[in-house]
Amino acid sequence: MSPSKRKPAYLLHRSTGQARVRIAGKNTYLGKFGTPESRERYEELVAA
C-alpha cells in the first residue's frame, strides 16, 4: 500500500487555544491558532 499524500491537518486544541499538528503520532503545538506564525511553523513541519 502506498503512503498517504495528504497533508496532516492544522487543528485547534480547544482547551488552550493553540494550533497543533499530529505527525507520526506526535502532537506538536504551533502557537496561537490562526496566527501567521503558527501557519508558517505548520508549513515548515509538513515540508520536513
Summary of the structure (lengths in Angstrom):
residues: 48
radius of gyration: 11.2
end to end distance: 22.0
largest distance: 36.7
contacts: 104
relative contact order: 0.22
helix: 25%
strand: 33%
